[in-house]
Amino acid sequence: MISRLLVANRGEIARRVFRTCRALGIETVAVFADPDAGAPHVAEADLAVRLPGARPSETYLDIGRVVAACRASGADAVHPGYGFLSENAEFARAVLAAGLVWVGPPPGAIAAMGSKIEAKRLMAAAGVPVLPSLDLAAPGEFPLLVKASAGGGGRGMRIVRGPEELAREVASARREAEAAFGDPAVFAEPLWERARHVEVQVLADAHGTVWTLGERECSVQRRHQKVVEECPSPGIAAEARERLCEAARRAAAAIGYVGAGTVEFLVRGDRVAFLEMNTRLQVEHPVTELVHGVDLVRLQLEVAEGGALPPEPPGPSGHAVEVRLYAEDERYLPQSGVLRRFEVGGPGTGVRVDSGVESGSVVPPYYDAMLAKVIAHGASRAEAVRKLVTALRRARLHGLATNRDLLLRILTHPDFVAGDTHTGFLDPGGPFATAPPAPAGESGPAGESGLAGLAAALALAADNRRRAPVLGGLPGGWRNVRSQPRRTAFTTGDGRTADVVYDPLPAGVTAVSAAPDRVVLERDGVRHAFAVARYDAGGPVYVDHTGGHPGGRAELTPLPRLPEPVEHVVPGSLLAPMPGSVLRVEVAPGDRVVKGQAVLVLEAMKMEHRITAPADGVVSGLHVEQGRQVEAGAVLAVIHEGDL
């Protein structure tokens, strides 16, 4: 029987496992790298062991340190979570060799599926349909997909549409695979475009019982990373579902699988092809839990203790949809820093939130940028989606840019609402990119976006009166003879300037109440309440419509009446979009470049980011070298348009 469990992971999945352990009376142990010393998963554990350092390779990926943490804490079992060492057969063997319970499949099963190249061979032999592997030197057909053999999550994957791209993309995939998984091996297979990505949850015990718990739809992806997942798939008929489940059973039986795992497939029309088997718990496991009424972590623990599963799994009920909430900007670049406020869901909202953060958490630049998974369950798909949309609209997310608006646009897109999605849904030129943008709410001084600006100005005025050292009882801006309206100038999140006149208010708008943290405005007989927050003097003012109306959110930074001198950068400067390490420099001073040409490559949050020339010109300055760590906003290079 497990009495003290160490989770060899961080963030959201560590907290998820701890939650089940608390319900079962199992003591918990966290491990943490230095940037995570104040993280919620560390505070929630009964015991915590520091792994000195910051980078994954020297902390969460160091097998020796993690096993030593088990000994130091007295843990008698290890749960690997997902990512990091979760699919590392060597780690599983080290845990078992230390006399600990391994909450995962046998090392042999992990090794069999750890190489995607070997996995395809085994699956073909077991009668599971697979895609053919292509020769990397002479593939013979395009488009194709280059994939890392040792990992997943979109890392080490590249689409190649022609022979002129092949060598460059293969080299890039190998570098990213080496950085993410410690193995540069890659392979290629045909790219099935406009196919669905569908996976089957399997759970097997050591007594020969293998469950399949339906399928999950994971087609909405960006850069081969899943963004939205749901259960069941809206595009899979009963016959196809049975074929997928039977193929998943064969896959699990072929490698003597024990524990929770996922078998992933591509589905196009009536054709099905095996992609990979993830020998661990998946990020999207909550949708299966909500539909089938199970706790997969609890079942993992019971199986690891030698327990037997019932002969048949519980049947499905209703529909569940999950979105991955990331710290990233509108260019999809990961963000790091302080998350000032994180309020999503809550009692009565009908959504589940599995998060790795809370208000005040620091999001470090060394790890994946996912903040949380937000999951809704309903009697129907439409009900689940509606709950999820409402929860996201009402969420208060301050301090870091997030992909919340992207998620809302996806969930309300007509093709998604109809269940008509595929793996190219978010691609440039795909249905999502070419559709007209969804309306963001009314604009102007009387619209909700205008009301948000008025709320910010009125809250600032109320705060100023509260702080007034003398004559605090007088109304703000009181004059014997008024000569001009009262106004506040702001800069918006996208850099525009907004001049808000709040006294007198626009026609048809009245202020019901105005406090520093809450403003209620009435427009044409309808009241709108706004929550207002500001964390630093001179910092942004965050406004959230408490009803979650589109256009009712704003991040506005007050402009000082007498602005301080600002530092200007040289025209043509390329600035670091996020903190990171310079992986490669592609040019030298004096080189001619064309618009879109790679100047250098940054590595941040385990992904490569190409920094390209904004225009044709000459490299007139190069301020970094390979291996250098840079901060967000640092000048990397200068491109002079035209000739020097």
N, C-alpha and C positions, 0 to 999 in steps of 0.2 A: 504493500500500500504506500502510495506517495504521501509524504508528510511535509516536505519543503521543496518547492519547485523554483528553479532559476530560469528566467526567460532570457535567452541569449539574443536579445533584440532591444529595441527602443520605441519610444513614441506610442502611436496608436495601438499597434498590435500587442505591445507589452501590457498596456492598460486593459486591453480586451481580455487577455489571458488572466490577468490578475482578478478581473471581475468574476470570472467563473471560479477561480480558486477560492475567493472569499466565500462564495456561496457553498462551496464544498468543504470549507474548513481547512484548506491547504495553505500553509505559510508560503510567502512569496519572497523572492530575491531578485533585485534589479542589478544590472550592470550598466555603467555609464561612462562615457568619454567626458573629458573636461568641459566641452561646450554644453553638455547635458546635465551638469551638476545640479541645476535648479529646475530640471524638467519635471512635469507632473508624474511621469512613470516612476521616477526615483522617489518622489515624496510618498507615493501610494504604496510602495513595496514595504514589507515588514523589515527587510534588510536590503542594503545596497552596497555594491563593491565597485570602487573606482577602477577604471582602465585608463591609466595616464596617457594623455595625448589627445589628438583631435581627429585625425584622419581615420577612416574606417580600417585601413590596412594595419594600423598600429593599435587598434582598439577592438571594435566589434568583429573584425575579421581575423583576429589573432587567436587561433585555437588554443595555444598554450595558456594565454592569459585568461580566457574564458573558463577553461577547465580548472585553472588555479583558483578562480573566483568561486567555483563550486566547492572546492576543498575549504577555502577560507570561510565560507558562509555556512557550511554544513548542509548544503543542498543535497538531496538524494535523487533528484530528477531534473531533466533539462527539457524545456520547450523552446524550439528554435524560432518560432514566429514565421515570418516570410522574409525573403531577401536575405542579405548577409550570408550566414552559414547554414541556412535552412535546407539547402539542397547539396550540401557538401558531405560526401560519404566519409571522407577522412575525419571530419568533425564528429559524425555519428559514431564511428569506430572509437575515437578518442574518449567520447562520453561513456560508451559501454565498457571500454578497457579500464576506466576509472571506477567501475562498479556502480554506475549510476543508471537510472531508468531513462531511456531515450524515448521521448514522446514524438515518435515519427516512424516512418517505415524502416525496414531493415536496410543496413548500409548497402547490401547488394542491389536492392531495388533502386536506391538512390543513384548508385553508380550506373546501373543499366539505363536509366533515363537521364543521367547527368550529361551525357554526350548526345546531342540531338541526332548526330550522324548515326551513332550506334542504336539509338532509340528507334529510328525509322526502320532500320534493318530488322530489329526484333519485332516491331509491330507488323511489318509485312509478312514475316514468318508466321505470326499468330493469326493471320487473316484479316488484319485491320487495314482498311484502304489508306494508302499514303501517296503523297506527291513524289514524282521522280526527282532525284538529285541531279544537278547539272554540273558539268565540268567548269570550274572557275576560269580556266585558261581559255576554253573555247565552248561557251555554253550552248551555242547553236540557236538560241531563241531569246527574244526579249518581248515584253519586260520581264525582269526576274527580281527576286528578293534575296539579298545576301543576309545571312543570319548567323549570329554567334552560336557556336555549338554548345557552349557551357552555361548559357544564361538565358534570361528573358527580360520582360518588362520594357521591351522596345530598345534596349541598349545593344549596340553592335548590330543593328539592322539598317539596311540601306536598300532603297528601290533603285534599280538600274534600268534605264529605258533604252540605252544604246551602247554599242561597243566603246565609244569614245569616253564614256563615264566609268567603265568597268574597273580599270586599275585604280583610279582615284578612290572610288567608293569602297572597294574591297580593302584598300589600305586603311581608310578611315574606320571601317567596321572592325578591322583587326585591332587598331589602337584602342577603340572604345571598349571592345570585348576584353582586352588585356587589362585596362584600367578598372573595369567593373567586376570582372570575374577571375582575373589572374590567368586567363587562358585566351590566346589570340586566335584559336581555331575558328574558322567560319566555313560555311557551305552555301550553296545557292540552289534555289528551286523555282519553278515557274510561279509568276505572280498571278493569282486569281483576283482579278479586279471585279468590283461590285459583288463580292461574295459576303456572306455572313460569317462572323466569328462566333461560334457556339461551343460551349464547354459543358461537360457533364461532371457533377460532383460524385465522387466515389468514396465509400467508407468500407473498410474490410477489417475483420478481426483475425486472430491467429487460429481460429477454429474452422475456417473455410467459408464463412459467410461474407458475401460481397454485396453491398448496397449500391444502387445508383439512385440519387436523389434529384431526378429531373435534370433539366438543362438550364443554362444561363445564357442570355444574349449579351454579347460583349462587342458588338460591331462598331459602336461609336468610339473611335480612337483618333488620337492625334500623335504623330510621330511614333506610331505603333504602340502607344501606351493607352490603355483603356481609360475612358472618361466617364461613361455611363454604362451601367450594367443592370439587367433585369431578369426576373424569373417569374414565369416561364418565358421563352422566346415568343414574341408575337408573330413570328414568321415561320414557325416549324409546325407541320401537321403531325397528327398522331403517329402515322406510319414512319415518318422521318425520325420522330422522337424515339421510337422503339429501336430503329436501326442505330442511332447514336448511342443509346444506352447499352445495346448489345455489344457494340464495338468497344465501349468503355469497360464493360465487364471482361471482355477478352484481353484488353490491354492490362488490366489489373491482375488477372489470373496468370498471364504470361510471365510476369516477373515476381510472382509470389508476394503481392502487395499486402501490407498491413498498415492500417491507419487511414487518415484522411488524405485525399489527393484529388487532382482534377485532370481530366483528359480533354484536350482542346482539339477542335475540328474547324475546318472551313466547310461551308455549305453553299453550293451554288446550284440552284435548281434542284434536280434530284441527285446531284453528285455530292459525295462526302469524302473528305480527305483528312487524315490525322495530321495534326500540327506538332503537338508535344504533350508530354505528361508532366505536370507539376507535382512533385512528390512532397507536398506540403499543404498547409492551409492557404487558400487564396485570399487576396485583398477583398474580393467581392463575396466572400462566404455569407455575409449577413442576409442577402436576399434569399438564399436557400434556407437559412434558419427561419426567417419570418414566414415563408410559404409552407414549409414542412413542419414547423413547430418544434424544432430541435435546437440543442446547443451543441454545435460541432466541437467546440473546445472540450466540453464535458465528455463527449463521446470519445475524443482523442485520448483523454486521460484514462477513461475506463478501459479502452482497448490496450493502452500501454500497461495497465495493471493486470492484464490477462483476461479481462472480462469478455463475455460473448455478446454479440449483437442479437436482437430478436431476428427471427427468420426473414421478416419482411420490413422494409422501412415504412415510416408513416407517409400517408398520401398528401398531396398538395392541397392548399386552400388559399384562394385569392391570388394576388399579384404583388410583387415587390420591385421597387426601382431604387437604385443607388447611384449617387454621383460622388465624384472625388473632388473635394474642395482643395485647391492648390494656392500657395502663395506665389503668384506670378502676375506679370503685367499684361497689357493688351497685346504685346508682341510675343507673349508666351515665354518671357524670360523669367527664371526663378528669382524670388525676392528673399532677402534675409534681413533680420533686424527684430525690433520689438513689436509684437502683436498687442496693441494697446487694449483692444476689447475683442472678445470672442464670445458671442451669444447667439447660438443657433438652436432652434427647437425649444424644448422644455415641456413641462407638464401640460397635457391637453392638446398638444400640437399634432399628435399622431405620428411623429417621426422619431427615429432612433439616430443618435449621433455618436459615432465611434471616433474620438479625437485624440490626437497626441499633444494638444495644446490647450491652454486656457488663457483668460485675460491676463496680460502681463508676460506671457511666455516669450522667450527669445528664440527665434528661428535661425539656426546657424547655417552657414553656407556649405557645410560639408556633406549633407545628407539630402535625401529626397525631399522635395518641397511640399509634399502633401500635408495639409493641416488636419483634415478630417474626412470621414465618409458620412454622408447624410443619406438615410435610408427611410423610405416610406412604404407601408403595406396597406393595401385596401382590398375590398371585396372584388374590385375590378381594376384593370390597368388604368382607366381614366381616373378613378378615385385616388390611386396611389400617386399618379403624376400630379394631380391637383394638390394633394397634401404637400408634396415635395416642392412644388413651385411656391406655394404660400410660405412654407418655412424658410426658403431661401430669400424671398422678398422681404420677410420680416427680420432676417438676421442682422445683427449689428457687428460689423467687421471693420475694425479701425486699426490704422497704423501701417499696414502692409497692403499692397495691391493683391487682389485675389481674382480667380476665374469665375466668381459668382455670376457676373453678367453673361459670360459665355454659356454657363450651364443653363441659365434661364432662357437664353435664346434657343438652345438645343431643345429643351423640354417643351417649348411652345412652338417649335417649327412644325409646319403642317405635315411634313414627311415623317417626323418622329411621332407625332400624335397618331398618325395612321399606322405606325409600326413598320414603315418602309425605309429601313436603313441598311447600310452595308459598310464595309471597312473603308471605303473612300468617301463616306458621307461628309467628313470635315476637310477633305483635301482641297487645295486650291482648284477651282473649276468644278468642284462637286456641288451637290444640291444645296448644302448649307451655305457655301461661300457665294453662290450665284443668286440666292434668294434675296429679295429686298429686306432690309433690316426691319425687325419688329418695332412697332412704335414704342418710344421710351416714355410716353406720357405727354401731357400737354406742356407747352413751353410758354415763356413770356411771364410777365409779372403776375398774372392771375392763374397760371397753370401750376401744377404741383411742383415742377422744378423751380418755378419762380417763387412759390410759397416756401420752399426749402431755403432759398436765399434770404427771404424776409425773416424766417425763423432764426437763421444764423445771426442776422443783424440785430434783431430784437433781443436775443439771448445775450449777445455781447454787451448791448446797452444796459440790460438788467444786471449783468455782472459788474459793469463799471459803477453803477449806482450802489451796488452792494459793497464795493470796495472803497467808495468815496470817503476820504478822511474827514471832510467837513461838509455841512449842509446836505447830508445824505438823504434827508427827507424830501428834498425838492425833486420834482420830476426831471428826468434826464433831458438835457439840452434846453432847459427853461430859459426863456428870454422875455423881457418886457415887450419888445417889438421883434418879431421873427423876420429875418431878412432872407433866409434861404431854407430849403428843406434839409432834413438830417439824412445823411447817407453814409454808407460804408463801402469801400472798394475792396474786392477780393480777387485773388487769383484762383482759378479752378484747377482741378486735377490734371487737365490736359493743357494747362499753361495759358488759358485765356484770361482776360480781365473782365470782372463783372462789377458794375457800379449799382449798388442796391439802395434805392430811396425807401426808407421805412417810416418816415414821418414828414408829410402825411402818407398813409398807406394808399395803395392803388384803389381805384373805385371798385366797390363791391366787396372789399376785404376789410374785416375788422379784427382786432386783436382781443380775443376772449381773455387770455392770460399770457404773461411773458415772464418766465423765470430763467436763470442761467442754464438750467438743465432741461427745461420743458416749455414749449410754446404751443398754444392752441390758437389757431386762426380760423375765422369763419369766412367762407367765400360763398356769396349768393345763397345764404341760408344753410350751408353744409359745413360742419366743423371738421377740421383736420388737426390732429395732434402730432407734434414732432418731438422726439427725444434729441437733445443736443449735448455734445460732449467736447471738451477741450482739455488736453493733457499738459501742454506747455504754453507759457506766455509767449506769444508770437507764433505759436504753432497752428496747425490746421484746426478748423471747427468742423466737427462731424455731425451731420444732421440725418436723422432717420425718421421717415414717416412711420408712425407706430402701426398703421394698418398695412404697411408694406406696398403701398401703391407705386406702380412704375413711375419713374421720374421724381419720386419723393425722397430720394437720397442725394446727399451732396457732401463733398469734401472741399472746404473753402478756407483759404489762408488769407487773413486780413492784411492788406497792404498798409504799411506805416505812412503817416502823413509826410514825414521827412525820411525817405528811404536812405539806408546806409549805402556807401559805395560798394559795388559788387565787382567781383573778379571776372573778367571776360577772357574767354579762350580764343586762340587764334582761329580764324575761319578755316574750315576744312579739317578741324581736329576730330579724331575718332576717340570717343570716350568709352571707358569700360561700362557696359550696361549693368554689371553686377560684380561683386567680389569674385575673384577666381585666380587661377594659375595660368600663365601663358604656356600653352602646350606646344605651339609651333609658331614661328615667324616666317611668313611666306615671301617677304619682299625685303629689299635693302634700300637705304637712302639713295635717291637719284633714280630709282626704277620708275618706268612709266607703267601706269595701271589703268584699267578700264572700269567703268561703273559696274559694280557687282562682283568684281574680282576679290578673292580672299586676300586680306592683308595679314591677318594672324588668326589663330584659333585659341579661344579660351576654354578651359575646363572648369566647370562649376556645377556643383550638385550632381556629380557623376555623369554629366553630359558634355559633349563638345558643342561649342557655339562659335560659328564663323563670323568674324568681323570683316566686313567687306567695304570696298571703296564706294563712297557716295556718288562719285562722278569720275569722269575721265580726268587724268592729271598725272602729277609727278609726286613721289614720296619725298617731301621736303624735310620731314622729321620722323625719327623712330625712337621712342622713349622707353622701350622695354626690350627684354631679351628672354629667350626660352627659359622656363622654370621660375620666372619671377612671379611673386604673388602681388596682385593689384587690388585696390579698393574700387568700389563703384564710383564712377565719375572721373577716374584718373585718365589723363591724356595718354593714349597708347601710341598714336602716330598722327601725322599731319599730311593731308593730301592737298597739294596746290593744284587748282584747276588750271589747265593750259600748260604753257611752258614756263620754266623757271627763268 
